[in-house]
Amino acid sequence: MNRDLSREAHLWYVITSPAYVTHARDKLNEALTALRDGIANNPILADYRPIPFWGTVIEGLLASFDNARAILARGEHEPMLKWVSQLSDVPRGFRESNLGWLSPEGEKAFMKLLNDAYGIAGKFSKALAMSQMYSTNRYKEGAGDWRAEIPEDLGIVSNTIMTNHEASVYNVMGWPNEIPEYAPDHTLTCVTGKDVPWTGVWVPANGPGTAALAFARQGQLMQAAYEPEREFAPSEYVEANKLVETAWNAVKATGDTLTLLRVDQPNAAGEPSFRLATGRCEAGSTCPKEGFWRTPAKGGTRRHFAYGETMPSVGGDWGTTIWQWDRLQGGTS
């Protein structure tokens, strides 16, 4: 299993951000506009009890969003998690009511807006699922045993944040040309079961192995690493996990950036370019584009590769060496 720390960490930071969850509010607002248009065109709907009830729920959610977002921007997640929980009932409520007043196309479009709103908000909640579990007072006070009660990762598991969420997240946010480069901060560590000193993304100190990165919040207990007991395809259910108590390092931006290209495109010479990734190439593969590359696996590795040249391994804790396209190219690193 090959991992890309910057690519994974950036997705964790994006999904848990106020900017991302705001798109759920925007979709919900579009749904309310469609609902009001439907009532205006068919006033009898105002007397069909589920319509005004769920319309009022949507209005309440829209009215409370800005406050939850402002609190989230200060680093407090609970009000937004509560907002997401309330939103989860809305698509179900409309599915269980009579939508015959809409055309088949209108019903499909209306439900898509509601489902898209919760799909965005649901990712936010899922990214924080393990943080919520390890924030429970019964574990912090020693009344509960998280080793027995949280035997599996209930959030975004293993390396699936890229395979299952990258496209949908960037389709909402817009595909960036560059993302920040991230690296472990070896001066900021926390061991499983101890109070987390800093809110953000964390990586096991000896590398992630097959476990997911963690989004942990200050004051919670640090979670264990959850390693699937076998390799699995992204669409498969993870049947069993190996719970690993470990030391974690905070993952922070280095101040540099990495190229993110969305699709395969040949260059002017007809050579294949990058796949959906951060301008990356694994050791043992042939260089997809001539230029300067570097790897975070080892310092001082920036070097020029010709197209078709085999990318070498330099060792390190992350397993397979991942070479990254250097955005400076002719400049100095």
Buried (B, 14 or more C-beta within 10 A) or exposed (E): EEBBBBBBBBBBBBBBBBEBBBBBBBBBBBBBEBBEEBBEEEEEBEEBEBBBEBBEBBBEBBEBBEEBBEBBEEEBBBBBBEBBEEBEEBBEBBEEBEBEBBEEEBBEBBBBBBBBBBBBBBBBBBBBBBBBBBBBEEBBEEEBEBEEEBBBBEBBBBBBBBEBBBEEBBEBBEBBEBBBBBBBBEEBBBEBBEEBEEBBBBBBBEBBBBBBBBBBBEEBBBBBBBBBEEEBEEEEEBEEBBBBEBBBBBBBBEEBBBBBBBEEEEEEEEEEBBEBBBBBBBBEEEBBBBBBBBBBBEEEBBEEBEBEEEBEBBEBEBBBBBBBBBBEEEEEE
